[in-house]
Each structure stands twice: as structure tokens, then as C-alpha cells.
Amino acid sequence: MNVILKQRIVGAIVITALAAIFVPMIFDDPVSDVDLYMNELALPQEPKEDFQPLLDNIPKTTDQVLSKPIPAQVNLQAESINQSAENTGLKSWIIQVGSFSQEQNAIEFRDKLRKSKFTAYVDSVTTDQGTLYRLRVGPELDEKVALKTQQQLEVQYKVKTLLISE
């Protein structure tokens, strides 16, 4: 092989190797200084209150636990919960899209609604005619948002919906 040709090939290999090393340095982002700083972990301050008396009152044996008086039973029925929710003004809104006699139809429609980013679910209720599967969307805490969602469902799927408050 010719000496000049050998020198050119060696020169081309050297230049290519240097380019492979230095060209990425030119086009990459500069080295960040994030690694140069250390994070300091600050310890929390000691509590100002003394909690030791509370810890001393905790029963440590089975006999101590059993000798403690039983607190009065709290009777939380659904009616009292609903009344307290009404008194505080907390309501949620659910949109009933439809009732189906066959669960498979309700599930297929639910999946279609979920693909459209609606929060849909199916629940069942037993009636004189048998079991019905209710397709619902929600719950929503804001009535205006629920009304907007209801209108969107009626336009998009051409169904008549019910807005239910709970």
C-alpha cells in the first residue's frame, strides 16, 4: 500500500476519534453546579410541651386496659349523618345516565363513558320488576360543574339524564 494513502487513513481515523470526543462537549449543556452543593438537613426543634405525663397514663398491661372504663357508645345512623351533612351544606351531585335491565349493557356504556374521561360507575338496585343496573357519573361537589357535565352528556350521547343530589 502507498505510504501517503496510509498516512491519510491514519489521519482520518485520528480526526474522527477527536471529533467523536470533542463535538458532544460543544453541543451538550454545560455542567450544572447542582452536584457541588450539599443539602443540609436541619433537625426539628424540641417540643416545648412536656408529653411525658400523657405517656405515663397509657396502659401497659392487659389488666390495665381492661380496668379502664368503656366510653359511651356513639350511635351514628345514616339519618343523623344525612342531617349533619344538610346542616353543614355539604352536598354531592350525581348524574344518572340510565337504568339497564342487563348488566352487560350498563358496563359497556360505562366503559364508553370512561374512555371519554367521565367518572362513571354502575350500581344495582332490586325492584319489583327485578334487578336494575343504574349507570351514574360523579359524584361532583359543585352543582354548576354537575349541570355542565349533565349537558355535555346529553349532547354527546343523546340521552336524557337525571341530576341527583345527595
Buried (B, 14 or more C-beta within 10 A) or exposed (E): EEEEEEEEEEEEEEEEEEEEEEEEEEEEEEEEEEEEEEEEEEEEEEEEEEEEEEEEEEEEEEEEEEEEEEEEEEEEEEEEEEEEEEEEEEBBBBBBBBBBEEEEBBBEBBEEBEEEEBBBBBEEEEEEEEEBBBBBBBBBEEEEEBBEBBEBBBEEBEEEBEBBEE
